[in-house]
Amino acid sequence: MTDPQEKDSLKSLGDRLNKARLSRGEERNKIGPQTSVRRGLSFAMRLGVELVSALAIGVGIGYILDQWLDTTPLFLLIFFVLGGAAGVFNVYRMVSGFTQTIGYQDVTRDKD
């Protein structure tokens, strides 16, 4: 059914993959502090972009509605507040981890 030579080649492939993963992990540990700083900066930049973009979209929608309905500051102010609230909510979701990818498992929660 299964050729013994085929099993050996799969085992050697698995061994080579494990060795490559270990060496790759060691290289990551050497770059550790720089990588963590970059991750922190990218996360902070993403938080800022989320907040500002939600606010800008809210202001844009309010301005367009004010121009269309000829109501000077009413919708601009309403959507300014709504955009700010949406931005804060997006930042909260990012910080608390609700926007993780499908299948994400927090390793600290699995240690029960």
C-alpha positions as CSV (number, residue, x, y, z in Angstrom):
1,M,0.0,0.0,0.0
2,T,2.4,2.6,1.2
3,D,6.0,2.5,0.0
4,P,8.6,2.6,2.9
5,Q,10.8,4.8,0.8
6,E,7.9,7.3,0.5
7,K,7.5,7.3,4.3
8,D,11.2,8.0,4.7
9,S,11.1,10.9,2.3
10,L,8.1,12.4,4.1
11,K,9.9,12.0,7.4
12,S,13.0,13.7,6.1
13,L,10.8,16.5,4.6
14,G,9.2,17.0,8.0
15,D,12.6,17.1,9.7
16,R,13.9,19.6,7.2
17,L,10.8,21.8,7.8
18,N,11.2,21.7,11.5
19,K,14.9,22.6,11.2
20,A,14.0,25.5,8.9
21,R,11.3,26.7,11.3
22,L,13.7,26.6,14.3
23,S,16.4,28.5,12.4
24,R,13.9,31.1,11.3
25,G,12.7,31.5,14.9
26,E,16.3,32.0,16.1
27,E,16.8,34.7,13.5
28,R,13.6,36.5,14.7
29,N,14.8,36.5,18.3
30,K,18.0,38.2,17.2
31,I,16.0,41.1,15.6
32,G,13.6,41.2,18.6
33,P,13.8,44.7,20.0
34,Q,13.8,46.4,16.7
35,T,10.8,44.4,15.5
36,S,8.8,45.1,18.7
37,V,9.4,48.8,18.3
38,R,8.3,48.7,14.7
39,R,5.2,46.7,15.7
40,G,4.4,49.3,18.4
41,L,4.8,52.2,16.0
42,S,2.7,50.6,13.3
43,F,0.0,49.8,15.8
44,A,0.0,53.4,17.0
45,M,-0.1,54.8,13.5
46,R,-3.0,52.5,12.7
47,L,-4.9,53.7,15.7
48,G,-4.4,57.3,14.6
49,V,-5.4,56.6,11.0
50,E,-8.6,54.8,12.2
51,L,-9.6,57.7,14.4
52,V,-8.9,60.4,11.9
53,S,-10.4,58.6,8.9
54,A,-13.7,57.9,10.7
55,L,-13.8,61.5,11.8
56,A,-13.1,62.7,8.2
57,I,-15.7,60.5,6.7
58,G,-18.3,61.7,9.3
59,V,-17.5,65.4,8.5
60,G,-17.6,64.7,4.8
61,I,-21.0,63.1,5.0
62,G,-22.3,65.9,7.2
63,Y,-20.9,68.6,4.9
64,I,-22.5,67.0,1.8
65,L,-25.8,66.6,3.5
66,D,-25.7,70.3,4.6
67,Q,-25.0,71.4,1.1
68,W,-27.7,69.2,-0.4
69,L,-30.4,70.1,2.2
70,D,-29.3,73.7,2.7
71,T,-29.0,73.3,6.5
72,T,-25.8,75.1,7.3
73,P,-24.1,73.5,10.4
74,L,-26.7,71.0,11.5
75,F,-25.6,67.7,9.8
76,L,-22.0,68.7,9.9
77,L,-22.1,68.8,13.7
78,I,-24.2,65.6,14.0
79,F,-21.9,63.6,11.8
80,F,-18.8,65.1,13.4
81,V,-20.0,63.6,16.7
82,L,-21.0,60.3,15.0
83,G,-17.7,60.1,13.2
84,G,-15.7,60.7,16.4
85,A,-17.7,58.1,18.2
86,A,-17.2,55.6,15.4
87,G,-13.4,56.3,15.4
88,V,-13.2,55.8,19.2
89,F,-15.2,52.6,18.9
90,N,-12.8,51.4,16.1
91,V,-9.8,52.2,18.3
92,Y,-11.4,50.3,21.2
93,R,-12.1,47.3,19.1
94,M,-8.5,47.3,17.9
95,V,-7.0,47.6,21.4
96,S,-9.2,44.9,22.9
97,G,-8.5,42.5,20.0
98,F,-12.0,42.1,18.5
99,T,-10.7,42.6,15.0
100,Q,-8.4,39.6,14.9
101,T,-8.4,37.3,12.0
102,I,-10.6,34.2,11.8
103,G,-9.0,31.4,13.7
104,Y,-7.0,33.6,15.9
105,Q,-6.3,32.1,19.3
106,D,-4.8,34.1,22.2
107,V,-2.1,31.9,23.7
108,T,-2.5,33.5,27.1
109,R,-6.1,32.3,27.3
110,D,-5.3,28.7,26.5
111,K,-3.1,28.2,29.6
112,D,-6.1,27.5,31.9
